């Protein structure tokens, strides 16, 4: 945001850009500007929004965008947001150049580093300016001056100069014109003062209710300071606000750097007593507070429902709007607090609305269940020696002050063929280090399993989940939240059996191909040689790619754990961490996660509810909630039970539950794992028998590595989140950073690199 008094005024920027364009030989064909706008978010930048729209939709007839400097592109608090908008322009073939910077935005290492520093400096400038403004405003309030907002009924704003001399009364929309001037609160017209005193007298001495007082004022034709009729809320404001006894209370709520407005605790309020002349005495004000508390009584259910029954008889229908407009009826919000939903209210008074509102009760139950899971998780983490704090505003759980967890819940809905699906809002999973999605059973009363994803994986998940989604997604499915408890547990404790109640995975409504299928159909089309080669090459490449990514996770884990174990042997380092209160590290870093513990945490699959001749129950349990062509069961019947289970795991992990892939797996099955080892093996045109044997051995080796990777990928990735959270916490400590840089520069550089690859 720039004004004419600032160095970044629009005209100065335009002159600098014109001069740069003349030197570079550019023709200016369009101008995008955001005069008087904050650069903290894209929502308040119509000029930048139009630029991105034109560039991405092919309406831009230019190849270069010239910006004054990095801060004019935006002071986004997340520097990655600023980089993302530049990347969107570059992806559309439009370059970004900064005319007032001392580097060329050419993509070299030097320019990228300087640009990242400049973005951080721009964001930090806004943060520092916000803090300085808050301190300055607080000082002004403590001196008895006004800090903004309407003065309230019965008061006016008086403008004074720097010496305290009055300059005049400000009207509602008027503001001071000089920075050295100040505004103080003074008493308003005598008739408003009498009205305020009358309100207190009627409430305290005459026993009138807020509604009766508001009706009496409206009957006189009187309005509030906002020229609106009096209401219960406006009367309550007069009766409870301390400004009527001369006090000032500031900073009850705040919204910094375009963040969502939040209520501050009472300890953060700024209170100034006797800042202005009182309208009523403190004694009368205190009596009003005592009277208000004394009138608060809890109505019985029948007392709350009786007016609604009369209203229903009079109106013939009910809704939230009808209830709120009726006199003498509890508000709809009050009814919801008592009975949870209006549907329950309707049921109790015998009203059957036209629409079915059962889903509302289900949603309320799910919200309650989500809160139960959050409280159980926090209690389990506390029992394990960690700390967990839930913030209702951000809806995040902060674990040990090192990483955040977003927990949401998804209803189960069956497709028209009977397969379970879970739809959710993907944006809810963004913004946290870990995202947990609770998947419910089809009846929405029991928990099926938990999908626990790192932040980078949560951004890529599809907004509708199936029962089986392939790797890497299915490697993050767990039967309980004990993996989060293990991540929060501090050394030197060892990983112990789960502390949270077991929420074992259940089974949804079976697919229709299971309901009526008793015998597997006979195979028809034989497997062609080129299909075998194609499937072998494609699926082998996919498995190796996943194994490589899992091995990278393991390497990062081993490097982090090894470096931390070495440092923990240094007494001076341990004493430094202890003096700073961060001596306890995640227990995962001090041990190797055994396979048995992985199996304990991974979600278990149940046995199948239906049986098919020749197919083992474990394999059917794996496939029961997937769309499976019936012909696949005929191919599974050709192999042993162990191989059936392995084939089901491979197809599910790869998301390739196809008939041709099942035939490929059978063709690459060792003879010892066939149902009939003496059966003659099929020959393929153009493929020699020795080549098939070689493919069989190679595919078996890759499959073994792949299934092991599927079993460990999720836990390794989640463990790295805990490790990175702890590293980030200790590297935020200046004393630890200085110690690292002086005594352990190699480990310091390694830790910084590990945090960058997060």
Protein Blocks (a to p, Z undefined) as FASTA:
>chain_A
ZZfkbmkbfklmmmmmmmmmmmnopacfbdcddehiafkbfklmmklmmmmmmmmnopac
cfbdcdfblmlnopcfblklmmmmmmmmmmnopacddfkbcbdcehpaklmmmmmmmmmm
mmmmmmmmmmmmmmmmmmmmmnopaeejjebehiacddddfkopafbdcdfkbccfbfkb
ccddddddfklmmmmmmmmmmmmmnopafklmmmmmmmnopacfkopacdfklmmmmmmm
mklnopacehkbcceehiacddddfklpccdehkbccfbdfklmmmmmmmmmmmpccddf
klmmmmmmmmmmmnopacfklmmmpghiacfklmmmmnopaklmmmmnopacfbdcklmm
mmmmmmmmmmmmmmmmmmmmmmnopacdddfklopacehhlaccddddddddddfkopac
ddddfklmgoiabdcdddddfkomacfbdcdddfklmmmpcfbdcfbebjaklmmgcfbl
klmmmmmpccfbdcdddfbdcdddddddddfklmmmmbdcddfbdcdfklmmmmmmmmmm
mmmmmmmmmmmmmmmmmmmmmmmmmmmmpmklmmmmmmnopabccfklmpccdfklmmmm
pccddddfbdcehiafklmmmmmmpccdfklmmmmmmpcfklmmmmmmmmmmnopacfkl
mmmmmmmpcfklpfblmbccdddehiafklmmmmmmmmmmmmmmmmmmmmmmmmmmmmmm
mmmmmmmmmmmpmklmmmmmmmmmmlmmmmmmmmmmZZ
